[in-house]
């Protein structure tokens, strides 16, 4: 019961913060690109008053940020492990990670590879029987798995560059999930 209440509180938690105030479309802070993918930190999951949800990533090398819009379920799938909440029953990504473990599949890393037509793309890098395997994945699913597996998340510089060119203006303050 306490875990359910905490999970409910997680979804309603306020506090967008100065860096994200008014985000509706991806926000990027600019810095000179260095080239190649860089490791990113998943800063948090946010929602705005209109019900849109996003996940904020920040480059560890140059501190550029991108807010990627995601669905409500995807936002929850990322927010739960970020906030160290244990649901009473496994969520889909928990089930996948359990299955990976039993099949001896390792999650090595996630790379957010591109942004095309307002859609982000990612690759999930796995190790299966000692051999590398790469799977196409939605960034939200890949990030949810990476956080649970404690695997690093990377983003190609072109993702930051393309997100910086997306149109959009402030939509007012939002809440952090």
N, CA, C and O of each residue as an XYZ file, in Angstrom:
708
protein
N       0.829     -1.188      0.000
C       0.000      0.000      0.000
C       0.871      1.248      0.000
O       0.590      2.200     -0.728
N       1.934      1.253      0.816
C       2.840      2.392      0.866
C       3.532      2.564     -0.476
O       3.718      3.687     -0.945
N       3.919      1.433     -1.105
C       4.584      1.505     -2.405
C       3.645      2.077     -3.450
O       4.072      2.869     -4.289
N       2.368      1.693     -3.418
C       1.404      2.231     -4.367
C       1.213      3.725     -4.142
O       1.122      4.488     -5.104
N       1.151      4.146     -2.897
C       0.993      5.555     -2.581
C       2.217      6.331     -3.045
O       2.095      7.438     -3.569
N       3.405      5.745     -2.851
C       4.637      6.402     -3.280
C       4.687      6.508     -4.796
O       5.132      7.520     -5.337
N       4.230      5.467     -5.482
C       4.184      5.487     -6.942
C       3.212      6.564     -7.409
O       3.504      7.291     -8.359
N       2.060      6.674     -6.751
C       1.102      7.721     -7.098
C       1.670      9.100     -6.842
O       1.459     10.021     -7.632
N       2.394      9.247     -5.739
C       3.041     10.516     -5.432
C       4.111     10.852     -6.437
O       4.324     12.018     -6.770
N       4.785      9.825     -6.920
C       5.823     10.011     -7.924
C       5.246     10.645     -9.175
O       5.853     11.543     -9.759
N       4.076     10.180     -9.588
C       3.456     10.677    -10.801
C       2.982     12.115    -10.622
O       2.904     12.858    -11.601
N       2.668     12.518     -9.417
C       2.148     13.853     -9.172
C       3.193     14.856     -8.675
O       2.878     16.028     -8.466
N       4.421     14.403     -8.487
C       5.454     15.249     -7.904
C       5.670     16.525     -8.726
O       5.829     16.477     -9.945
N       5.671     17.657     -8.031
C       5.890     18.942     -8.690
C       7.341     19.358     -8.610
O       8.105     18.797     -7.825
N       7.727     20.322     -9.402
C       9.073     20.871     -9.294
C       9.854     20.760    -10.578
O      10.862     20.055    -10.617
N       9.438     21.411    -11.601
C      10.103     21.322    -12.889
C      11.515     21.860    -12.843
O      12.411     21.278    -13.455
N      11.735     22.926    -12.152
C      13.089     23.473    -12.051
C      13.351     24.523    -13.100
O      12.655     24.611    -14.111
N      14.347     25.300    -12.844
C      14.686     26.433    -13.697
C      15.078     25.991    -15.101
O      14.697     26.641    -16.075
N      15.820     24.917    -15.225
C      16.335     24.488    -16.524
C      15.244     24.076    -17.489
O      15.460     24.130    -18.699
N      14.073     23.664    -17.002
C      13.034     23.147    -17.881
C      11.799     24.018    -17.928
O      10.840     23.677    -18.621
N      11.787     25.104    -17.234
C      10.595     25.928    -17.147
C      10.088     26.296    -18.534
O      10.783     26.934    -19.324
N       8.864     25.880    -18.806
C       8.217     26.250    -20.044
C       8.500     25.356    -21.228
O       8.225     25.765    -22.356
N       9.021     24.186    -21.047
C       9.355     23.326    -22.187
C       8.121     22.694    -22.801
O       7.284     22.130    -22.096
N       8.012     22.790    -24.114
C       6.958     22.078    -24.829
C       7.576     21.146    -25.857
O       7.101     20.030    -26.065
N       8.612     21.602    -26.481
C       9.335     20.789    -27.440
C      10.763     20.661    -26.929
O      11.130     21.313    -25.951
N      11.577     19.828    -27.581
C      12.916     19.601    -27.054
C      13.679     20.893    -26.786
O      13.693     21.804    -27.614
N      14.311     20.959    -25.623
C      15.141     22.088    -25.234
C      16.575     21.613    -25.334
O      16.916     20.519    -24.884
N      17.395     22.436    -25.919
C      18.804     22.090    -26.018
C      19.607     23.293    -25.589
O      19.361     24.400    -26.069
N      20.553     23.109    -24.702
C      21.496     24.167    -24.392
C      22.679     23.952    -25.307
O      23.118     22.818    -25.503
N      23.201     25.032    -25.871
C      24.211     24.878    -26.903
C      25.617     24.876    -26.343
O      25.913     25.505    -25.327
N      26.463     24.153    -27.032
C      27.901     24.089    -26.752
C      28.534     23.549    -28.018
O      27.869     22.863    -28.794
N      29.779     23.836    -28.239
C      30.386     23.336    -29.470
C      30.456     21.814    -29.487
O      30.948     21.207    -28.536
N      29.968     21.193    -30.562
C      30.030     19.736    -30.646
C      31.463     19.256    -30.808
O      32.290     19.932    -31.420
N      31.746     18.098    -30.261
C      33.075     17.515    -30.321
C      33.120     16.380    -31.326
O      34.190     16.089    -31.860
N      32.017     15.736    -31.602
C      31.968     14.631    -32.556
C      31.809     13.298    -31.868
O      32.412     13.044    -30.826
N      30.986     12.446    -32.463
C      30.768     11.119    -31.906
C      29.760     11.121    -30.786
O      29.413     12.177    -30.257
N      29.282      9.936    -30.416
C      28.303      9.881    -29.328
C      28.951     10.229    -27.993
O      30.125      9.944    -27.756
N      28.171     10.840    -27.145
C      28.650     11.138    -25.796
C      27.691     10.525    -24.791
O      26.490     10.413    -25.039
N      28.243     10.131    -23.654
C      27.398      9.594    -22.602
C      26.513     10.705    -22.067
O      26.937     11.855    -21.954
N      25.279     10.350    -21.739
C      24.334     11.319    -21.204
C      23.829     10.851    -19.842
O      23.855      9.663    -19.519
N      23.381     11.800    -19.074
C      22.673     11.522    -17.820
C      21.196     11.723    -18.085
O      20.804     12.654    -18.789
N      20.374     10.848    -17.522
C      18.934     11.036    -17.599
C      18.581     11.904    -16.399
O      18.590     11.442    -15.258
N      18.272     13.158    -16.671
C      18.038     14.155    -15.622
C      16.710     13.907    -14.905
O      16.633     13.986    -13.679
N      15.673     13.610    -15.677
C      14.367     13.389    -15.066
C      13.285     13.268    -16.107
O      13.530     13.380    -17.308
N      12.085     13.037    -15.621
C      10.896     12.921    -16.460
C       9.955     14.037    -16.035
O       9.765     14.281    -14.843
N       9.365     14.717    -17.020
C       8.577     15.899    -16.739
C       7.256     15.865    -17.486
O       7.114     15.164    -18.488
N       6.289     16.627    -16.988
C       5.021     16.799    -17.696
C       4.650     18.267    -17.654
O       5.055     19.003    -16.754
N       3.868     18.685    -18.651
C       3.411     20.068    -18.667
C       1.914     20.104    -18.360
O       1.277     19.054    -18.283
N       1.355     21.284    -18.187
C      -0.070     21.381    -17.845
C      -1.007     20.812    -18.906
O      -2.177     20.558    -18.623
N      -0.508     20.611    -20.119
C      -1.336     20.086    -21.206
C      -1.276     18.567    -21.288
O      -1.867     17.975    -22.191
N      -0.571     17.927    -20.358
C      -0.510     16.476    -20.330
C       0.587     15.865    -21.179
O       0.636     14.645    -21.338
N       1.476     16.695    -21.733
C       2.604     16.156    -22.482
C       3.705     15.769    -21.498
O       3.898     16.422    -20.473
N       4.424     14.693    -21.829
C       5.492     14.187    -20.977
C       6.799     14.186    -21.754
O       6.814     14.036    -22.975
N       7.884     14.356    -21.031
C       9.192     14.341    -21.670
C      10.248     13.802    -20.737
O      10.101     13.823    -19.515
N      11.321     13.315    -21.343
C      12.482     12.862    -20.580
C      13.655     13.761    -20.966
O      13.935     13.957    -22.148
N      14.328     14.297    -19.968
C      15.448     15.209    -20.184
C      16.749     14.438    -20.069
O      16.983     13.726    -19.093
N      17.597     14.593    -21.087
C      18.945     14.031    -21.036
C      19.942     15.181    -21.117
O      19.666     16.233    -21.693
N      21.120     14.944    -20.516
C      22.176     15.966    -20.540
C      23.497     15.289    -20.879
O      23.874     14.292    -20.264
N      24.193     15.845    -21.865
C      25.489     15.309    -22.249
C      26.512     15.486    -21.143
O      26.641     16.569    -20.573
N      27.231     14.427    -20.843
C      28.258     14.509    -19.793
C      29.483     15.279    -20.273
O      30.197     15.873    -19.465
N      29.733     15.272    -21.585
C      30.901     15.948    -22.131
C      30.693     17.455    -22.237
O      31.555     18.238    -21.836
N      29.538     17.859    -22.783
C      29.368     19.286    -23.075
C      28.153     19.925    -22.401
O      27.877     21.107    -22.610
N      27.433     19.153    -21.599
C      26.293     19.657    -20.805
C      25.118     20.145    -21.647
O      24.242     20.835    -21.127
N      25.079     19.801    -22.948
C      23.898     20.145    -23.739
C      22.748     19.273    -23.262
O      22.947     18.142    -22.819
N      21.539     19.820    -23.360
C      20.349     19.105    -22.896
C      19.317     18.983    -24.004
O      19.204     19.846    -24.874
N      18.568     17.889    -23.950
C      17.456     17.661    -24.873
C      16.289     17.125    -24.050
O      16.454     16.234    -23.216
N      15.112     17.683    -24.299
C      13.882     17.161    -23.706
C      13.128     16.433    -24.812
O      12.625     17.063    -25.742
N      13.048     15.103    -24.714
C      12.351     14.289    -25.713
C      10.939     14.021    -25.222
O      10.743     13.564    -24.095
N       9.959     14.303    -26.064
C       8.575     14.032    -25.686
C       8.305     12.538    -25.744
O       8.712     11.859    -26.686
N       7.614     12.033    -24.727
C       7.263     10.612    -24.633
C       5.827     10.519    -24.137
O       5.256     11.509    -23.681
N       5.253      9.340    -24.226
C       3.900      9.115    -23.724
C       3.883      8.973    -22.212
O       4.931      8.844    -21.578
N       2.692      8.997    -21.643
C       2.532      8.896    -20.187
C       3.069      7.570    -19.649
O       3.752      7.548    -18.625
N       2.766      6.473    -20.330
C       3.239      5.159    -19.870
C       4.759      5.081    -19.943
O       5.402      4.534    -19.046
N       5.330      5.628    -21.011
C       6.786      5.619    -21.166
C       7.448      6.486    -20.100
O       8.498      6.128    -19.565
N       6.833      7.621    -19.795
C       7.356      8.496    -18.747
C       7.375      7.761    -17.405
O       8.350      7.853    -16.660
N       6.314      7.041    -17.102
C       6.253      6.277    -15.855
C       7.306      5.175    -15.840
O       7.940      4.931    -14.813
N       7.494      4.504    -16.986
C       8.481      3.415    -17.074
C       9.896      3.915    -16.795
O      10.728      3.167    -16.281
N      10.170      5.165    -17.127
C      11.490      5.748    -16.855
C      11.546      6.317    -15.442
O      12.559      6.174    -14.756
N      10.472      6.959    -15.003
C      10.462      7.614    -13.696
C      10.573      6.623    -12.537
O      11.225      6.917    -11.535
N       9.943      5.453    -12.662
C       9.929      4.478    -11.565
C      11.346      4.091    -11.133
O      11.644      4.199     -9.943
N      12.242      3.645    -12.031
C      13.585      3.308    -11.566
C      14.433      4.536    -11.215
O      15.316      4.456    -10.361
N      14.170      5.663    -11.868
C      14.918      6.881    -11.524
C      14.675      7.284    -10.073
O      15.578      7.766     -9.390
N      13.452      7.083     -9.618
C      13.079      7.464     -8.251
C      13.234      6.301     -7.265
O      12.853      6.410     -6.100
N      13.795      5.192     -7.745
C      14.046      4.012     -6.906
C      12.765      3.472     -6.269
O      12.755      3.064     -5.108
N      11.694      3.478     -7.050
C      10.414      2.942     -6.602
C      10.310      1.490     -7.078
O      10.617      1.181     -8.230
N       9.880      0.623     -6.193
C       9.667     -0.773     -6.556
C       8.166     -1.021     -6.625
O       7.490     -1.005     -5.596
N       7.632     -1.252     -7.830
C       6.192     -1.505     -7.926
C       5.843     -2.864     -7.325
O       6.707     -3.734     -7.222
N       4.586     -3.052     -6.927
C       4.199     -4.317     -6.309
C       4.326     -5.508     -7.265
O       4.535     -6.638     -6.823
N       4.204     -5.263     -8.550
C       4.359     -6.311     -9.568
C       5.325     -5.773    -10.613
O       5.400     -4.561    -10.811
N       6.066     -6.648    -11.285
C       7.032     -6.165    -12.283
C       6.344     -5.434    -13.433
O       5.312     -5.869    -13.943
N       6.943     -4.313    -13.824
C       6.490     -3.620    -15.021
C       7.118     -4.307    -16.238
O       7.989     -5.163    -16.085
N       6.687     -3.943    -17.414
C       7.155     -4.598    -18.641
C       8.676     -4.599    -18.753
O       9.268     -5.617    -19.112
N       9.309     -3.476    -18.454
C      10.767     -3.399    -18.583
C      11.473     -4.250    -17.526
O      12.555     -4.781    -17.774
N      10.861     -4.378    -16.354
C      11.406     -5.276    -15.326
C      11.338     -6.720    -15.809
O      12.276     -7.493    -15.615
N      10.232     -7.073    -16.434
C      10.055     -8.419    -16.974
C      11.102     -8.710    -18.052
O      11.700     -9.786    -18.062
N      11.323     -7.755    -18.956
C      12.333     -7.944    -19.995
C      13.715     -8.133    -19.391
O      14.473     -8.997    -19.832
N      14.045     -7.336    -18.391
C      15.364     -7.460    -17.773
C      15.514     -8.810    -17.075
O      16.593     -9.401    -17.115
N      14.467     -9.304    -16.442
C      14.492    -10.631    -15.826
C      14.693    -11.702    -16.898
O      15.494    -12.622    -16.729
N      13.966    -11.572    -17.988
C      14.106    -12.513    -19.094
C      15.524    -12.466    -19.666
O      16.126    -13.511    -19.918
N      16.057    -11.267    -19.871
C      17.435    -11.135    -20.356
C      18.406    -11.851    -19.423
O      19.308    -12.555    -19.877
N      18.220    -11.673    -18.139
C      19.111    -12.314    -17.175
C      19.061    -13.831    -17.261
O      20.099    -14.491    -17.216
N      17.874    -14.382    -17.384
C      17.738    -15.840    -17.464
C      18.270    -16.411    -18.773
O      18.711    -17.559    -18.828
N      18.224    -15.593    -19.830
C      18.745    -16.030    -21.123
C      20.215    -15.640    -21.302
O      20.796    -15.856    -22.366
N      20.803    -15.068    -20.263
C      22.197    -14.632    -20.281
C      22.460    -13.601    -21.390
O      23.444    -13.682    -22.124
N      21.548    -12.639    -21.480
C      21.681    -11.515    -22.403
C      22.045    -10.296    -21.570
O      21.348     -9.974    -20.608
N      23.123     -9.616    -21.927
C      23.544     -8.431    -21.194
C      23.178     -7.161    -21.939
O      23.288     -7.094    -23.163
N      22.745     -6.158    -21.196
C      22.485     -4.844    -21.776
C      23.779     -4.055    -21.620
O      24.163     -3.698    -20.506
N      24.453     -3.783    -22.739
C      25.744     -3.094    -22.707
C      25.598     -1.582    -22.679
O      26.229     -0.902    -21.869
N      24.760     -1.060    -23.569
C      24.572      0.390    -23.646
C      23.382      0.686    -24.552
O      22.879     -0.179    -25.268
N      22.960      1.932    -24.490
C      21.907      2.454    -25.350
C      22.492      3.666    -26.060
O      23.203      4.467    -25.454
N      22.189      3.795    -27.344
C      22.629      4.969    -28.091
C      21.411      5.595    -28.761
O      20.727      4.947    -29.553
N      21.146      6.854    -28.440
C      20.106      7.612    -29.136
C      20.787      8.094    -30.413
O      21.688      8.931    -30.378
N      20.337      7.549    -31.537
C      21.090      7.672    -32.772
C      20.683      8.816    -33.683
O      21.522      9.356    -34.404
N      19.400      9.199    -33.665
C      18.975     10.198    -34.641
C      17.649     10.822    -34.238
O      16.950     10.337    -33.348
N      17.333     11.892    -34.910
C      16.044     12.585    -34.816
C      15.637     12.890    -36.255
O      16.271     13.692    -36.941
N      14.560     12.228    -36.700
C      14.060     12.435    -38.064
C      12.547     12.626    -38.002
O      11.832     11.839    -37.381
N      12.074     13.683    -38.657
C      10.638     13.967    -38.699
C      10.024     13.979    -37.299
O       8.963     13.396    -37.074
N      10.688     14.635    -36.378
C      10.242     14.769    -34.981
C      10.151     13.438    -34.246
O       9.439     13.336    -33.247
N      10.853     12.423    -34.720
C      10.886     11.115    -34.073
C      12.326     10.774    -33.725
O      13.216     10.843    -34.572
N      12.544     10.406    -32.469
C      13.872      9.999    -32.008
C      14.055      8.504    -32.254
O      13.103      7.728    -32.186
N      15.284      8.121    -32.538
C      15.636      6.718    -32.791
C      16.754      6.313    -31.844
O      17.585      7.131    -31.451
N      16.758      5.038    -31.488
C      17.796      4.540    -30.583
C      18.174      3.119    -30.959
O      17.434      2.412    -31.643
N      19.341      2.726    -30.494
C      19.821      1.352    -30.668
C      20.128      0.792    -29.291
O      20.767      1.446    -28.467
N      19.670     -0.418    -29.054
C      19.936     -1.138    -27.814
C      21.068     -2.120    -28.119
O      20.915     -3.007    -28.959
N      22.195     -1.960    -27.441
C      23.360     -2.821    -27.664
C      23.391     -3.894    -26.581
O      23.475     -3.597    -25.390
N      23.321     -5.146    -27.022
C      23.262     -6.294    -26.128
C      24.454     -7.207    -26.383
O      25.131     -7.095    -27.405
N      24.701     -8.113    -25.436
C      25.651     -9.197    -25.625
C      24.882    -10.495    -25.411
O      24.283    -10.711    -24.357
N      24.908    -11.360    -26.434
C      24.197    -12.636    -26.394
C      25.226    -13.735    -26.641
O      25.829    -13.795    -27.713
N      25.423    -14.596    -25.660
C      26.422    -15.664    -25.772
C      27.785    -15.125    -26.182
O      28.484    -15.741    -26.986
N      28.158    -13.993    -25.638
C      29.456    -13.392    -25.922
C      29.522    -12.613    -27.221
O      30.542    -11.983    -27.502
N      28.470    -12.635    -28.019
C      28.459    -11.927    -29.298
C      27.619    -10.654    -29.191
O      26.567    -10.654    -28.551
N      28.081     -9.576    -29.816
C      27.291     -8.336    -29.779
C      26.046     -8.432    -30.643
O      26.043     -9.089    -31.684
N      24.988     -7.767    -30.196
C      23.736     -7.698    -30.952
C      23.193     -6.288    -30.794
O      23.219     -5.722    -29.701
N      22.708     -5.730    -31.878
C      22.126     -4.392    -31.851
C      20.676     -4.474    -32.291
O      20.363     -5.081    -33.315
N      19.789     -3.859    -31.510
C      18.364     -3.848    -31.832
C      17.879     -2.410    -31.956
O      18.270     -1.545    -31.172
N      17.027     -2.159    -32.944
C      16.354     -0.879    -33.072
C      15.356     -0.777    -31.922
O      14.673     -1.753    -31.612
N      15.265      0.379    -31.292
C      14.355      0.540    -30.153
C      13.871      1.980    -30.065
O      14.524      2.900    -30.557
N      12.726      2.157    -29.437
C      12.294      3.511    -29.107
C      13.208      3.998    -27.988
O      13.526      3.223    -27.085
N      13.638      5.253    -28.019
C      14.518      5.744    -26.953
C      13.918      5.572    -25.558
O      14.642      5.268    -24.611
N      12.611      5.763    -25.419
C      12.002      5.640    -24.095
C      12.135      4.216    -23.556
O      12.439      4.031    -22.378
N      11.913      3.213    -24.400
C      12.066      1.821    -23.963
C      13.529      1.502    -23.667
O      13.844      0.854    -22.669
N      14.410      1.964    -24.540
C      15.837      1.701    -24.355
C      16.350      2.351    -23.066
O      17.129      1.743    -22.332
N      15.920      3.569    -22.797
C      16.342      4.270    -21.574
C      15.788      3.558    -20.343
O      16.503      3.382    -19.357
N      14.516      3.145    -20.391
C      13.909      2.431    -19.254
C      14.686      1.154    -18.946
O      14.900      0.832    -17.777
N      15.112      0.422    -19.979
C      15.912     -0.791    -19.775
C      17.304     -0.454    -19.243
O      17.793     -1.103    -18.319
N      17.938      0.561    -19.829
C      19.298      0.930    -19.420
C      19.354      1.343    -17.952
O      20.274      0.953    -17.232
N      18.392      2.116    -17.513
C      18.390      2.552    -16.111
C      18.297      1.338    -15.192
O      19.028      1.242    -14.206
N      17.408      0.424    -15.514
C      17.234     -0.780    -14.694
C      18.485     -1.666    -14.725
O      18.846     -2.270    -13.715
N      19.142     -1.740    -15.884
C      20.329     -2.591    -16.037
C      21.612     -1.880    -15.613
O      22.692     -2.470    -15.626
N      21.483     -0.602    -15.237
C      22.653      0.212    -14.874
C      23.658      0.266    -16.025
O      24.870      0.225    -15.816
N      23.126      0.359    -17.241
C      23.938      0.468    -18.450
C      23.995      1.936    -18.881
O      23.045      2.684    -18.649
N      25.081      2.347    -19.496
C      25.192      3.746    -19.914
C      24.288      4.071    -21.101
O      23.969      3.213    -21.923
N      23.889      5.340    -21.160
C      23.091      5.862    -22.269
C      23.953      6.896    -22.979
O      24.573      7.746    -22.340
N      23.987      6.815    -24.305
C      24.748      7.744    -25.127
C      23.801      8.421    -26.100
O      22.709      7.920    -26.367
N      24.222      9.562    -26.631
C      23.480     10.240    -27.692
C      24.480     10.749    -28.720
O      25.526     11.297    -28.374
N      24.142     10.558    -29.984
C      24.961     11.086    -31.074
C      24.856     12.606    -31.062
O      23.817     13.158    -30.700
N      25.926     13.277    -31.455
C      25.909     14.740    -31.506
C      24.823     15.271    -32.432
O      24.261     16.334    -32.169
N      24.515     14.551    -33.512
C      23.480     15.016    -34.446
C      22.114     15.109    -33.758
O      21.270     15.903    -34.173
N      21.890     14.312    -32.717
C      20.619     14.388    -31.984
C      20.510     15.752    -31.306
O      19.464     16.398    -31.373
N      21.586     16.190    -30.656
C      21.589     17.506    -30.010
C      21.433     18.612    -31.053
O      20.676     19.562    -30.856
N      22.158     18.477    -32.162
C      22.126     19.497    -33.200
C      20.746     19.614    -33.833
O      20.247     20.724    -34.020
N      20.124     18.492    -34.165
C      18.802     18.510    -34.796
C      17.734     18.983    -33.815
O      16.825     19.715    -34.205
N      17.826     18.582    -32.562
C      16.837     19.001    -31.559
C      16.907     20.508    -31.345
O      15.895     21.149    -31.062
N      18.104     21.071    -31.479
C      18.297     22.506    -31.311
C      17.560     23.283    -32.393
O      17.201     24.441    -32.182
N      17.330     22.665    -33.548
C      16.681     23.342    -34.674
C      15.170     23.158    -34.697
O      14.499     23.743    -35.547
N      14.619     22.362    -33.787
C      13.167     22.141    -33.779
C      12.443     23.416    -33.373
O      12.881     24.116    -32.461
N      11.342     23.719    -34.044
C      10.551     24.896    -33.657
C       9.765     24.615    -32.377
O       9.560     23.464    -31.992
N       9.337     25.682    -31.739
C       8.493     25.516    -30.546
C       8.821     26.558    -29.517
O       9.954     27.028    -29.412
N       7.820     26.905    -28.768
C       8.008     27.932    -27.753
C       7.573     27.437    -26.403
O       7.159     26.287    -26.252
N       7.667     28.305    -25.421
C       7.303     27.944    -24.067
C       5.827     27.579    -23.939
O       4.966     28.180    -24.583
N       5.555     26.603    -23.111
C       4.167     26.171    -22.869
C       3.786     26.379    -21.425
O       2.724     25.926    -20.999
N       4.623     27.053    -20.658
C       4.328     27.262    -19.245
C       5.012     26.217    -18.392
O       5.554     25.240    -18.909
N       4.989     26.420    -17.092
C       5.672     25.490    -16.199
C       5.035     24.105    -16.214
O       3.842     23.963    -16.484
N       5.814     23.121    -15.932
C       5.317     21.747    -15.872
C       5.663     21.123    -14.544
O       6.231     21.775    -13.669
N       5.322     19.867    -14.395
C       5.636     19.177    -13.155
C       6.582     18.035    -13.434
O       6.551     17.426    -14.503
N       7.418     17.756    -12.463
C       8.342     16.658    -12.597
C       7.666     15.393    -12.119
O       7.020     15.376    -11.072
N       7.821     14.321    -12.904
C       7.229     13.047    -12.534
C       8.225     12.295    -11.685
O       7.945     11.178    -11.249
